[in-house]
Amino acid sequence: MKDVVCGVITNSEGKVLACRRGEGRHLAGLWEFPGGKVDEGETPEAALARELKEELGVSVAVGEMLETVVEWADGVVSIRLAGYWCLISEGEPVVLEHEEIRWCEVAELEGLEWAEADVPLLEEVTNLKI
């Protein structure tokens, strides 16, 4: 099981960044919180900061971890997913690896088609009504 981290990135207007997986990738077309795998010897927070720089071209301040940790497998991948609250400290998000990125009101998030592993994190985020 791979350890994976994702960022629930919020902006000053209380919107949350959602990212749609690109064509040719596992679970293409589904929405997710951006992030990726934790490399050996890396802390989850450092991995998340690295992944968000690679995927979105931004530097972030990684905050508190969400309460929900998801263990998920589909026969192709097996992951343990932890989410963290994040704020952008430098840059504006750009599409580097995803098909689309979108700032959403919390209520809008539920209308997107999410990757199954992200759904429990999404439920925690939408129940908090940030």
Contact map, one row per residue, 1 for C-alpha under 8 A:
1110000000000000000000000000000000000000000000000000000000000000000000000000011100000000000000000000000000000000000000000000000000
1111000000000000000000000000000000001100000000000000000000000000000000000000011100000000000000000000000000000000000000000000000000
1111100000000000000000000000000000001100000000000000000000000000000000000000001111000000000000000000000000000000000000000000000000
0111110000000000000000000000000000111100000100000000000000000000000000000000001111000000000000000000000000000000000000000000000000
0011111000000000000000000000000000111100000100110000000000000000000000000000000011110000000000000000000000000000000000000000000000
0001111100000000000000000000000011110000000000010000000000000000000000000000000011110000000000000000000000000000000000000000000000
0000111110000000000000000000000011100000000000010001000000000100000000000000000000111100000000000000000000000000000000000000000000
0000011111000001100000000000000011000000000000000000000000000000000000000000000000111100000000000000000000000000000000000000000000
0000001111100001100000000000000000000000000000000000000000000000000000000000000000001111000000000000000000000000000000000000000000
0000000111111111100000000000000000000000000000000000000000000000000000000000000000001111000000000000000000000000000000000000000000
0000000011111111000000000000000000000000000000000000000000000000000000000000000000000011000000000000000000000000000000000000000000
0000000001111110000000000000000000000000000000000000000000000000000000000000000000000000000000000000000000000000000000000000000000
0000000001111110000000000000000000000000000000000000000000000000000000000000000000000000000000000000000000000000000000000000000000
0000000001111111000000000000000000000000000000000000000000000000000000000000000000000000000000000000000011000000000000000000000001
0000000001111111100000000000000000000000000000000000000000000000000000000000000000000000000000000000001111000000000000000000000000
0000000111100111110000000000000000000000000000000000000000000000000000000000000000000000000000000000001111000000000000000000000000
0000000111000011111000000000000010000000000000000000000000000000000000000000000000000000000000000000111100000000000000000000000000
0000000000000001111100000000001111000000000000000000000000000000000000000000000000000000000000000000111100001000000000000000000000
0000000000000000111110000000001111000000000000000000000000000000000000000000000000000000000000000111110000000000000000000000000000
0000000000000000011111000001111100000000000000000000000000000000000000000000000000000000000000000111100000000000000000000000000000
0000000000000000001111101011111100000000000000000000000000000000000000000000000000000000000000001111000000000000000000000000000000
0000000000000000000111111001100000000000000000000000000000000000000000000000000000000000000000001111000000000000000000000000000000
0000000000000000000011111001100000000000000000000000000000000000000000000000000000000000000000000010000000000000000000000000000000
0000000000000000000001111101000000000000000000000000000000000000000000000000000000000000000000000000000000000000000000000000000000
0000000000000000000011111111000000000000000000000000000000000000000000000000000000000000000000000000000000000000000000000000000000
0000000000000000000000011111000000000000000000000000000000000000000000000000000000000000000000000000000000000000000000000000000000
0000000000000000000010001111110000000000000000000000000000000000000000000000000000000000000000000000000000000000001000000000000000
0000000000000000000111111111110000000000000000000000000000000000000000000000000000000000000000000000000000000000000000000000000000
0000000000000000000111100011111000000000000000000000000000000000000000000000000000000000000000000010000000000000000000000000000000
0000000000000000000110000011111100000000000000000000000000000000000000000000000000000000000000000000000000000000111000000000000000
0000000000000000011110000000111110000000000000000000000000000000000000000000000000000000000000000000000000000001111000000000000000
0000000000000000011110000000011111000000000000000000000000000000000000000000000000000000000000000000000000000000011001000000000000
0000011100000000111000000000001111100000000000000000000000000000000000000000000000000000000000000000000000000000000001000000000000
0000011100000000011000000000000111110000000000000011001000000000000000000000000000000000000000000000000000000000000000000000000000
0001111000000000000000000000000011111000000000010011001000000000000000000000000000000000000000000000000000000000000000000000000000
0001110000000000000000000000000001111100000000110010000000000000000000000000000000000000000000000000000000000000000000000000000000
0111100000000000000000000000000000111110000000100000000000000000000000000000000000000000000000000000000000000000000000000000000000
0111100000000000000000000000000000011111011100110000000000000000000000000000000000000000000000000000000000000000000000000000000000
0000000000000000000000000000000000001111110000100000000000000000000000000000000000000000000000000000000000000000000000000000000000
0000000000000000000000000000000000000111110000000000000000000000000000000000000000000000000000000000000000000000000000000000000000
0000000000000000000000000000000000000011111000000000000000000000000000000000000000000000000000000000000000000000000000000000000000
0000000000000000000000000000000000000111111101100000000000000000000000000000000000000000000000000000000000000000000000000000000000
0000000000000000000000000000000000000100111111100000000000000000000000000000000000000000000000000000000000000000000000000000000000
0001100000000000000000000000000000000100011111110000000000000000000000000000000000000000000000000000000000000000000000000000000000
0000000000000000000000000000000000000000001111111000000000000100000000000000000000000000000000000000000000000000000000000000000000
0000000000000000000000000000000000000000011111111100000000000000000000000000000000000000000000000000000000000000000000000000000000
0000100000000000000000000000000000011110011111111110000000000000000000000000000000000000000000000000000000000000000000000000000000
0000111000000000000000000000000000110100000111111111000000000100000000000000000000000000000000000000000000000000000000000000000000
0000000000000000000000000000000000000000000011111111100000111100000000000000000000000000000000000000000000000000000000000000000000
0000000000000000000000000000000000000000000001111111110000000000000000000000000000000000000000000000000000000000000000000000000000
0000000000000000000000000000000001110000000000111111111000000000000000000000000000000000000000000000000000000000000000000000000000
0000001000000000000000000000000001100000000000011111111111110000000000000000000000000000000000000000000000000000000000000000000000
0000000000000000000000000000000000000000000000001111111111100000000000000000000000000000000000000000000000000000000000000000000000
0000000000000000000000000000000000000000000000000111111110000000000000000000000000000000000000010000000000000000000000000000000000
0000000000000000000000000000000001100000000000000011111110000000000000000000000000000000000000111100000000000000000000000000000000
0000000000000000000000000000000000000000000000000001111111000000000000000000000000000000000111111000000000000000000000000000000000
0000000000000000000000000000000000000000000000000001111111100000000000000000000000000000001111010000000000000000000000000000000000
0000000000000000000000000000000000000000000000000001100111110000000000000000000000000001111110000000000000000000000000000000000000
0000000000000000000000000000000000000000000000001001100011111000000000000000000000000001111000000000000000000000000000000000000000
0000000000000000000000000000000000000000000000001001000001111100000000000000000000000111110000000000000000000000000000000000000000
0000000000000000000000000000000000000000000000001000000000111110000000000000000000000111100000000000000000000000000000000000000000
0000001000000000000000000000000000000000000010011000000000011111000000000000000000011110000000000000000000000000000000000000000000
0000000000000000000000000000000000000000000000000000000000001111100000000000000000011110000000000000000000000000000000000000000000
0000000000000000000000000000000000000000000000000000000000000111110000000000000000011000000000000000000000000000000000000000000000
0000000000000000000000000000000000000000000000000000000000000011111000000000000001111000000000000000000000000000000000000000000000
0000000000000000000000000000000000000000000000000000000000000001111110000000000001111000000000000000000000000000000000001001000000
0000000000000000000000000000000000000000000000000000000000000000111110000000000000000000000000000000000000000000000000000001000000
0000000000000000000000000000000000000000000000000000000000000000011111000000000001100000000000000000000000000000000000011001000000
0000000000000000000000000000000000000000000000000000000000000000011111100000000111100000000000000000000000000000000000001000000000
0000000000000000000000000000000000000000000000000000000000000000000111110000001111000000000000000000000000000000000011011000000000
0000000000000000000000000000000000000000000000000000000000000000000011111000011110000000000000000000000000000000000010000000000000
0000000000000000000000000000000000000000000000000000000000000000000001111100011110000000000000000000000000000000000010000000000000
0000000000000000000000000000000000000000000000000000000000000000000000111111111000000000000000000000000000000000000000000000000000
0000000000000000000000000000000000000000000000000000000000000000000000011111110000000000000000000000000000000000000000000000000000
0000000000000000000000000000000000000000000000000000000000000000000000001111110000000000000000000000000000000000000000000000000000
0000000000000000000000000000000000000000000000000000000000000000000000001111110000000000000000000000000000000000000000000000000000
0000000000000000000000000000000000000000000000000000000000000000000000001111111000000000000000000000000000000000000000000000000000
1100000000000000000000000000000000000000000000000000000000000000000000111111111100000000000000000000000000000000000000000000000000
1111000000000000000000000000000000000000000000000000000000000000000001111000111110000000000000000000000000000000000000000000000000
1111000000000000000000000000000000000000000000000000000000000000000011110000011111000000000000000000000000000000000000000000000000
0011110000000000000000000000000000000000000000000000000000000000000011110000001111100000000000000000000000000000000010000000000000
0011110000000000000000000000000000000000000000000000000000000000110111000000000111110000000000000000000000000000000000000000000000
0000111100000000000000000000000000000000000000000000000000000000110110000000000011111000000000000000000000000000000000001000000000
0000111100000000000000000000000000000000000000000000000000000111110000000000000001111100000000000000000000000000000000000000000000
0000001111000000000000000000000000000000000000000000000000000111110000000000000000111110000000000000000000000000000000000000000000
0000001111000000000000000000000000000000000000000000000000011110000000000000000000011111000000000000000000000000000000000000000000
0000000011100000000000000000000000000000000000000000000000011110000000000000000000001111100000000000000000000000000000000000000000
0000000011100000000000000000000000000000000000000000000001111000000000000000000000000111111100000000000000000000000000000000000000
0000000000000000000000000000000000000000000000000000000001111000000000000000000000000011111000000000000000000000000000000000000000
0000000000000000000000000000000000000000000000000000000001110000000000000000000000000001111100000000000000000000000000000000000000
0000000000000000000000000000000000000000000000000000000011100000000000000000000000000001111110000000000000000000000000000000000000
0000000000000000000000000000000000000000000000000000000111000000000000000000000000000001011111000000000000000000000000000000000000
0000000000000000000000000000000000000000000000000000000111000000000000000000000000000000001111100000000000000000000000000000000000
0000000000000000000000000000000000000000000000000000000110000000000000000000000000000000000111110000100000000000000000000000000000
0000000000000000000000000000000000000000000000000000001100000000000000000000000000000000000011111111100000000000000000000000000000
0000000000000000000000000000000000000000000000000000011110000000000000000000000000000000000001111100000000000000000000000000000000
0000000000000000000011000000000000000000000000000000001100000000000000000000000000000000000000111110000000000000000000000000000000
0000000000000000001111000000000000000000000000000000001000000000000000000000000000000000000000111111100000000000000000000000000000
0000000000000000001111100000100000000000000000000000000000000000000000000000000000000000000000101111100000000000000000000000000000
0000000000000000001111000000000000000000000000000000000000000000000000000000000000000000000000100111110000000000000000000000000000
0000000000000000111100000000000000000000000000000000000000000000000000000000000000000000000001100111111000000000000000000000000000
0000000000000000111000000000000000000000000000000000000000000000000000000000000000000000000000000001111100000000000000000000000000
0000000000000011110000000000000000000000000000000000000000000000000000000000000000000000000000000000111110000000000000000000000000
0000000000000011110000000000000000000000000000000000000000000000000000000000000000000000000000000000011111111000000000000000000000
0000000000000111000000000000000000000000000000000000000000000000000000000000000000000000000000000000001111111000000000000000000000
0000000000000111000000000000000000000000000000000000000000000000000000000000000000000000000000000000000111111100000000000000110011
0000000000000000000000000000000000000000000000000000000000000000000000000000000000000000000000000000000111111110000000000000010000
0000000000000000000000000000000000000000000000000000000000000000000000000000000000000000000000000000000111111111000000000000000000
0000000000000000010000000000000000000000000000000000000000000000000000000000000000000000000000000000000111111111000000000100010000
0000000000000000000000000000000000000000000000000000000000000000000000000000000000000000000000000000000001111111100000000100010000
0000000000000000000000000000000000000000000000000000000000000000000000000000000000000000000000000000000000111111100000000000000000
0000000000000000000000000000001000000000000000000000000000000000000000000000000000000000000000000000000000011111110000000000000000
0000000000000000000000000000011000000000000000000000000000000000000000000000000000000000000000000000000000000111111000000000000000
0000000000000000000000000000011100000000000000000000000000000000000000000000000000000000000000000000000000000001111101100000000000
0000000000000000000000000010011100000000000000000000000000000000000000000000000000000000000000000000000000000000111111100000000000
0000000000000000000000000000000000000000000000000000000000000000000000000000000000000000000000000000000000000000011111100000000000
0000000000000000000000000000000000000000000000000000000000000000000001110000000010000000000000000000000000000000001111110000000000
0000000000000000000000000000000110000000000000000000000000000000000001000000000000000000000000000000000000000000011111111100000000
0000000000000000000000000000000000000000000000000000000000000000000000000000000000000000000000000000000000000000011111111110000000
0000000000000000000000000000000000000000000000000000000000000000000101000000000000000000000000000000000000000000000011111111000000
0000000000000000000000000000000000000000000000000000000000000000010111000000000000100000000000000000000000000000000001111111100000
0000000000000000000000000000000000000000000000000000000000000000000000000000000000000000000000000000000000001100000001111111110000
0000000000000000000000000000000000000000000000000000000000000000000000000000000000000000000000000000000000000000000000111111111000
0000000000000000000000000000000000000000000000000000000000000000011100000000000000000000000000000000000000000000000000011111111100
0000000000000000000000000000000000000000000000000000000000000000000000000000000000000000000000000000000001000000000000001111111111
0000000000000000000000000000000000000000000000000000000000000000000000000000000000000000000000000000000001101100000000000111111111
0000000000000000000000000000000000000000000000000000000000000000000000000000000000000000000000000000000000000000000000000011111110
0000000000000000000000000000000000000000000000000000000000000000000000000000000000000000000000000000000000000000000000000001111111
0000000000000000000000000000000000000000000000000000000000000000000000000000000000000000000000000000000001000000000000000000111111
0000000000000100000000000000000000000000000000000000000000000000000000000000000000000000000000000000000001000000000000000000110111
